[in-house]
Amino acid sequence: MQNRKVKNHTFEYVKNDSEDVHDEVGFYQCRGAMYYDDDHDQVPEPSLWQAAIALAKELRKEGFEAEPEHSEKGCVEVYVLTLPEKEKNEIE
């Protein structure tokens, strides 16, 4: 898998080195500006969060199970949880 650009945000792909094919495959990450909600919790930059959601949708269309998440300091991740069946069969 390669880095991807979605809605003017470049997501870096980080591969999970685990031998267990049942673990997550890896994740895409991108850092943007820090924002705060009404409770003063850190939230991702709105356009970056929309790009993460769009990336997860793209990955699902390609047969992956993918979930967007966000952490502190403006970073978002899109976790790739499963491989499409044809790629999974090649690994096993």
C-alpha positions as a Markdown table, in Angstrom:
| # | Residue | x | y | z |
|---|---|---|---|---|
| 1 | Met | 0.0 | 0.0 | 0.0 |
| 2 | Gln | 1.1 | 3.5 | -0.7 |
| 3 | Asn | 0.6 | 7.0 | 0.7 |
| 4 | Arg | -2.6 | 8.6 | -0.6 |
| 5 | Lys | -3.7 | 12.2 | -1.2 |
| 6 | Val | -7.3 | 12.9 | -0.4 |
| 7 | Lys | -8.9 | 16.3 | -0.4 |
| 8 | Asn | -5.6 | 18.1 | -0.4 |
| 9 | His | -4.3 | 16.1 | 2.6 |
| 10 | Thr | -1.5 | 13.5 | 2.2 |
| 11 | Phe | -1.9 | 10.4 | 4.3 |
| 12 | Glu | 1.2 | 8.4 | 5.1 |
| 13 | Tyr | 0.8 | 4.6 | 5.2 |
| 14 | Val | 2.3 | 2.8 | 8.2 |
| 15 | Lys | 2.4 | -1.0 | 7.9 |
| 16 | Asn | 1.8 | -3.3 | 10.8 |
| 17 | Asp | 4.8 | -5.6 | 11.1 |
| 18 | Ser | 2.8 | -8.3 | 13.0 |
| 19 | Glu | 2.9 | -11.8 | 11.6 |
| 20 | Asp | -0.8 | -12.4 | 12.6 |
| 21 | Val | -3.0 | -11.6 | 9.6 |
| 22 | His | -5.9 | -11.1 | 12.0 |
| 23 | Asp | -4.3 | -7.9 | 13.4 |
| 24 | Glu | -4.9 | -4.7 | 11.6 |
| 25 | Val | -3.0 | -4.5 | 8.3 |
| 26 | Gly | -1.7 | -1.0 | 9.0 |
| 27 | Phe | -3.0 | 2.6 | 9.0 |
| 28 | Tyr | -2.8 | 5.9 | 7.2 |
| 29 | Gln | -1.9 | 9.0 | 9.2 |
| 30 | Cys | -1.9 | 12.7 | 8.6 |
| 31 | Arg | -1.4 | 15.6 | 11.0 |
| 32 | Gly | -3.2 | 18.9 | 10.7 |
| 33 | Ala | -4.0 | 21.9 | 12.9 |
| 34 | Met | -5.3 | 21.4 | 16.4 |
| 35 | Tyr | -8.8 | 22.6 | 17.2 |
| 36 | Tyr | -10.8 | 22.5 | 20.4 |
| 37 | Asp | -14.5 | 21.7 | 20.9 |
| 38 | Asp | -16.8 | 23.4 | 23.4 |
| 39 | Asp | -15.5 | 21.1 | 26.2 |
| 40 | His | -11.9 | 22.2 | 25.4 |
| 41 | Asp | -11.1 | 18.7 | 24.1 |
| 42 | Gln | -8.7 | 18.5 | 21.1 |
| 43 | Val | -10.4 | 17.6 | 17.8 |
| 44 | Pro | -8.9 | 17.3 | 14.3 |
| 45 | Glu | -9.0 | 20.0 | 11.7 |
| 46 | Pro | -12.5 | 19.8 | 10.1 |
| 47 | Ser | -11.2 | 19.4 | 6.5 |
| 48 | Leu | -8.7 | 16.8 | 7.6 |
| 49 | Trp | -11.4 | 14.8 | 9.4 |
| 50 | Gln | -13.5 | 14.9 | 6.2 |
| 51 | Ala | -10.6 | 13.7 | 4.2 |
| 52 | Ala | -10.1 | 10.8 | 6.7 |
| 53 | Ile | -13.7 | 9.8 | 6.3 |
| 54 | Ala | -13.4 | 10.0 | 2.5 |
| 55 | Leu | -10.2 | 7.8 | 2.6 |
| 56 | Ala | -12.1 | 5.2 | 4.7 |
| 57 | Lys | -14.9 | 5.2 | 2.2 |
| 58 | Glu | -12.4 | 4.7 | -0.7 |
| 59 | Leu | -10.7 | 1.8 | 1.1 |
| 60 | Arg | -14.1 | 0.2 | 1.8 |
| 61 | Lys | -14.9 | 0.4 | -1.9 |
| 62 | Glu | -11.7 | -1.4 | -2.6 |
| 63 | Gly | -12.7 | -4.3 | -0.3 |
| 64 | Phe | -10.9 | -3.2 | 2.9 |
| 65 | Glu | -12.4 | -2.8 | 6.3 |
| 66 | Ala | -11.3 | 0.7 | 7.4 |
| 67 | Glu | -12.1 | 3.0 | 10.3 |
| 68 | Pro | -11.1 | 6.7 | 10.8 |
| 69 | Glu | -10.0 | 7.8 | 14.3 |
| 70 | His | -8.4 | 10.9 | 15.7 |
| 71 | Ser | -5.9 | 11.4 | 18.5 |
| 72 | Glu | -4.3 | 14.4 | 20.1 |
| 73 | Lys | -2.2 | 17.1 | 18.5 |
| 74 | Gly | -4.3 | 17.3 | 15.3 |
| 75 | Cys | -3.4 | 13.8 | 14.1 |
| 76 | Val | -5.9 | 11.5 | 12.4 |
| 77 | Glu | -5.5 | 7.9 | 11.5 |
| 78 | Val | -7.5 | 5.6 | 9.2 |
| 79 | Tyr | -7.0 | 2.0 | 10.4 |
| 80 | Val | -7.0 | -0.7 | 7.8 |
| 81 | Leu | -8.5 | -3.7 | 9.7 |
| 82 | Thr | -8.7 | -6.4 | 7.0 |
| 83 | Leu | -7.4 | -7.2 | 3.6 |
| 84 | Pro | -9.7 | -7.9 | 0.6 |
| 85 | Glu | -10.3 | -11.7 | 0.3 |
| 86 | Lys | -8.0 | -12.2 | -2.7 |
| 87 | Glu | -5.0 | -10.6 | -0.9 |
| 88 | Lys | -5.8 | -12.5 | 2.3 |
| 89 | Asn | -5.7 | -15.8 | 0.4 |
| 90 | Glu | -2.3 | -14.9 | -1.1 |
| 91 | Ile | -0.8 | -14.4 | 2.4 |
| 92 | Glu | -2.3 | -17.5 | 4.0 |
